[in-house]
Every structure is written in structure tokens, then in C-alpha cells.
């Protein structure tokens, strides 16, 4: 209906201002991408998240977005994110309205991770691939600026860059359990919420909120420089 269209239109407009396109595609780091799937439920924007299967070697049981490493056949980060979302939760690429790519992050394995934001229709049929995903759940996007249960801790990356880690605990009524959302996943969710809502969160962030784009870019470039310096010294 109309309110739903209005919410999505406003989100689209704000997100497009933060689109980085393929500005960072030339950086010499291995690439990965995640899909940040947004949907409107009960008049509010929600974000789809997954829980990694316990069989997985890397980060079993952790909450993350659908996504993974880029493959040779992927045209770009958008392709990677859509392919992985299809493999992991059965989301058909044509059912996703891709809006933009946001400022990338760098994971523990030093992959450059690009968040791709897309709208999905609610309700949509989730078919998690049990080898990769144990469950799928939705969190109101607002939770990432006004959480009920939040803590933070300082974190120094392996390259020596000091940052803060957000850690959210979300009580899900539907699954009757709590989910812990932290690390790069929480970092992307917070940034997405700041972009869309344009309001101050109830906790401290590493951005100048009046200059969100330029300060997020500066943070990324500092992080990248610290990783790249370290990679050079390891050569």
C-alpha cells in the first residue's frame, strides 16, 4: 500500500546518496560481498539475517548476512551477493530490487567486503540451505539505532587498527530466542540504519554524524591503509 511505498521511496532516496558503486573495485584485496535484504513488515523496515550452520568451519552459529567470497564468474559485487543469497536462503535474484553498494568493510581474513542493499517483498519464501544456514530471522532496522540490549568493546584488528565493536542482543518473538549480532554484520547494520533514518543512535559510533559519508570513507581508508601496510610488510 501507500505507506509501504512511502517508506521504501524515502529509504531508496537516502541510500542512493551513499552509493559507492565500484569505486573500490581496484583495491588489491580478495573480494567478498553480502546482501543486506530490507523488507517492510507491519509498517516498519526490517532486515533479514541468517545464522551460520554449525557444520561450517568458519564462524559456525554466528549471525550474518547472506554472502560470501567472489567467484571468477561473478561480474561484480552485486552478482556475488545475489548468487550467495540464492545459494544460502533460496532468494531468487529477480526478486531483489538492488538499490546500492555501501562503504565496504574488511573482515578478519582481510577480504574487502562490499554490502549490497536490496529490497525484497514480504512475505517471501525462505528456503535455507541447511549446509550453510541454520535459521533466518528479521530485525526491525530501528533496533540498530535504538537497541534495548547493547554493549560495545574496543577491538584492535590484526593490522593494529583500533576500532569499536557493536554487540546487539535481539529477543525474537517469532523464534522465542535471542540472537547475538556483532562484528562486521553489526557494523553494516548500524551504518545502514544511520543512512536511512538520519538520526542519532542511543550509543557512540565512530562517525561524524553530520558528515556521515565522508567520515565513513575516512574510517575505511584508514582501516585499508593499516591492512595494506601490513600486507606489504609481510611480502
C-alpha positions as CSV (number, residue, x, y, z in Angstrom):
1,X,0.0,0.0,0.0
2,X,0.9,3.7,0.1
3,X,2.7,3.9,3.5
4,X,4.8,1.0,2.4
5,X,5.7,2.7,-0.9
6,X,6.5,5.9,1.0
7,X,8.9,4.1,3.4
8,X,10.7,2.4,0.6
9,X,10.9,5.5,-1.5
10,X,12.4,7.5,1.3
11,X,14.9,4.7,2.0
12,X,15.8,4.4,-1.7
13,X,16.5,8.2,-1.9
14,X,18.8,8.2,1.1
15,X,20.6,5.0,0.1
16,X,21.4,6.3,-3.3
17,X,23.2,9.3,-1.8
18,X,25.6,6.7,-0.1
19,X,26.1,4.5,-3.1
20,X,29.8,3.9,-3.7
21,X,29.3,2.0,-6.9
22,X,32.5,0.2,-7.9
23,X,34.8,3.0,-6.6
24,X,36.8,0.5,-4.5
25,X,36.9,-2.4,-7.0
26,X,40.5,-1.7,-7.9
27,X,41.9,-2.3,-4.4
28,X,44.3,-5.3,-4.3
29,X,42.5,-7.3,-1.7
30,X,40.5,-10.6,-2.2
31,X,36.8,-9.7,-2.5
32,X,33.6,-10.8,-0.9
33,X,30.0,-9.3,-0.8
34,X,27.0,-9.6,1.4
35,X,23.3,-8.8,0.7
36,X,21.5,-6.5,3.2
37,X,17.9,-7.5,2.4
38,X,15.4,-4.9,3.5
39,X,11.6,-5.5,3.6
40,X,8.6,-3.7,5.1
41,X,6.7,-5.6,7.8
42,X,3.9,-4.2,9.8
43,X,4.7,-0.7,8.6
44,X,8.4,-0.8,9.5
45,X,11.6,-1.6,7.7
46,X,13.1,-4.9,8.7
47,X,16.5,-6.5,7.9
48,X,16.9,-10.2,7.1
49,X,19.7,-12.0,8.9
50,X,20.9,-15.6,8.9
51,X,22.5,-17.9,11.4
52,X,25.5,-19.8,10.1
53,X,25.2,-23.6,10.2
54,X,27.1,-25.3,13.0
55,X,28.8,-27.5,10.3
56,X,30.7,-24.6,8.9
57,X,34.4,-24.4,9.5
58,X,34.4,-20.6,9.8
59,X,32.3,-18.8,12.5
60,X,29.7,-21.6,13.0
61,X,26.5,-20.5,14.7
62,X,27.2,-16.8,14.1
63,X,24.7,-14.3,12.8
64,X,25.5,-12.8,9.4
65,X,24.0,-11.6,6.2
66,X,23.7,-13.8,3.2
67,X,27.0,-13.5,1.3
68,X,30.5,-14.9,0.6
69,X,33.6,-14.8,-1.5
70,X,33.6,-13.6,-5.0
71,X,33.9,-16.2,-7.8
72,X,35.5,-15.9,-11.2
73,X,32.1,-16.0,-12.9
74,X,30.7,-13.1,-10.9
75,X,30.5,-9.8,-12.9
76,X,30.8,-7.7,-9.8
77,X,29.9,-7.5,-6.1
78,X,26.2,-7.3,-6.8
79,X,26.4,-10.6,-8.7
80,X,28.4,-12.2,-5.8
81,X,25.8,-11.1,-3.2
82,X,22.8,-12.2,-5.2
83,X,24.4,-15.6,-6.1
84,X,25.2,-16.3,-2.5
85,X,21.8,-15.2,-1.3
86,X,20.2,-17.7,-3.7
87,X,22.6,-20.5,-2.6
88,X,22.1,-19.8,1.1
89,X,18.4,-18.8,1.6
90,X,16.8,-19.6,-1.8
91,X,16.2,-15.9,-2.6
92,X,15.8,-15.6,-6.4
93,X,17.9,-12.7,-7.8
94,X,14.9,-11.4,-9.8
95,X,13.0,-11.0,-6.6
96,X,15.6,-8.5,-5.3
97,X,15.5,-4.8,-6.1
98,X,19.1,-3.8,-5.8
99,X,19.4,-0.2,-4.5
100,X,23.1,0.4,-3.9
101,X,26.5,-0.7,-2.6
102,X,27.6,0.9,0.7
103,X,31.1,1.7,2.0
104,X,33.0,-1.6,2.2
105,X,34.5,-3.3,5.3
106,X,37.4,-5.6,5.8
107,X,36.9,-9.0,7.5
108,X,39.3,-11.0,9.7
109,X,40.6,-12.8,6.6
110,X,41.4,-9.4,5.0
111,X,38.7,-9.7,2.4
112,X,37.3,-6.5,1.1
113,X,33.6,-7.0,1.9
114,X,31.0,-4.9,0.0
115,X,27.5,-4.6,1.4
116,X,24.8,-4.6,-1.3
117,X,21.4,-3.2,-0.2
118,X,18.3,-4.7,-1.8
119,X,14.6,-4.7,-1.2
120,X,12.7,-7.9,-1.0
121,X,8.9,-8.4,-1.0
122,X,7.3,-9.6,2.2
123,X,6.3,-12.3,2.7
124,X,8.8,-14.2,0.7
125,X,9.5,-17.9,0.9
126,X,12.8,-18.6,2.8
127,X,14.4,-21.9,2.0
128,X,17.6,-22.0,4.0
129,X,20.3,-24.4,2.7
130,X,21.0,-26.4,5.9
131,X,24.7,-26.9,5.0
132,X,25.2,-23.1,5.2
133,X,22.3,-21.6,7.2
134,X,20.5,-22.9,10.3
135,X,17.9,-20.2,10.6
136,X,16.7,-16.9,9.1
137,X,15.1,-14.1,11.1
138,X,14.1,-10.4,10.7
139,X,15.1,-7.5,12.9
140,X,13.4,-4.0,12.7
141,X,16.1,-1.8,11.2
142,X,15.4,0.8,14.0
143,X,16.9,-1.7,16.5
144,X,20.3,-0.8,15.2
145,X,20.0,2.8,16.3
146,X,17.7,2.3,19.4
147,X,18.6,-1.1,20.8
148,X,17.2,-2.5,24.0
149,X,20.2,-4.7,24.7
150,X,23.5,-3.4,23.5
151,X,27.2,-3.4,24.5
152,X,30.4,-2.4,22.9
153,X,34.0,-3.3,23.3
154,X,37.2,-1.9,21.8
155,X,38.9,-4.1,19.2
156,X,42.3,-4.0,17.6
157,X,42.5,-5.6,14.2
158,X,45.4,-7.9,13.3
159,X,46.8,-4.9,11.4
160,X,46.8,-2.8,14.6
161,X,43.8,-0.6,13.7
162,X,41.7,0.3,16.8
163,X,38.0,0.3,16.3
164,X,34.9,-0.4,18.4
165,X,32.7,-3.5,18.0
166,X,29.0,-3.2,18.4
167,X,27.2,-6.1,20.0
168,X,23.4,-6.3,19.9
169,X,21.2,-8.9,21.6
170,X,17.8,-9.2,19.9
171,X,14.9,-11.1,21.5
172,X,13.0,-12.6,18.7
173,X,9.3,-13.3,19.5
174,X,8.9,-15.5,16.4
175,X,11.7,-17.9,17.3
176,X,11.3,-17.4,21.1
177,X,15.0,-16.9,21.5
178,X,17.8,-14.3,21.5
179,X,20.2,-13.6,18.7
180,X,23.6,-12.0,19.2
181,X,24.6,-9.7,16.3
182,X,28.1,-8.3,16.4
183,X,31.3,-7.7,14.4
184,X,31.2,-6.7,10.7
185,X,27.5,-7.7,10.5
186,X,26.5,-5.3,13.2
187,X,28.8,-2.6,11.7
188,X,27.0,-2.8,8.4
189,X,23.5,-2.9,10.1
190,X,24.3,0.2,12.1
191,X,25.6,2.1,9.1
192,X,22.5,1.1,7.1
193,X,20.2,2.4,9.9
194,X,22.2,5.6,10.2
195,X,21.9,6.3,6.5
196,X,18.2,5.5,6.3
197,X,17.0,7.2,9.5
198,X,19.5,10.0,9.6
199,X,19.1,10.2,13.4
200,X,21.5,9.9,16.3
201,X,21.8,6.4,17.8
202,X,21.5,5.8,21.5
203,X,25.2,4.7,21.7
204,X,28.5,6.0,20.5
205,X,29.7,5.5,16.9
206,X,33.0,6.1,15.1
207,X,31.4,8.6,12.6
208,X,30.9,12.3,12.4
209,X,27.1,12.1,12.1
210,X,26.9,15.4,10.4
211,X,29.3,14.2,7.7
212,X,28.4,10.5,7.6
213,X,29.6,9.8,4.1
214,X,33.0,11.5,4.3
215,X,33.7,10.2,7.8
216,X,32.8,6.6,6.9
217,X,35.1,6.9,3.9
218,X,37.9,8.2,6.0
219,X,37.4,5.3,8.5
220,X,37.5,2.8,5.7
221,X,40.6,4.3,4.1
222,X,42.5,4.3,7.5
223,X,41.5,0.7,8.0
224,X,42.5,-0.3,4.5
225,X,45.8,1.6,4.9
226,X,46.6,-0.3,8.1
227,X,45.8,-3.7,6.4
228,X,47.7,-2.8,3.2
229,X,50.8,-1.6,5.1
230,X,50.8,-4.9,7.0
231,X,50.4,-6.9,3.8
232,X,53.3,-5.0,2.2
233,X,55.5,-5.8,5.2
234,X,54.5,-9.4,5.0
235,X,55.6,-9.7,1.4
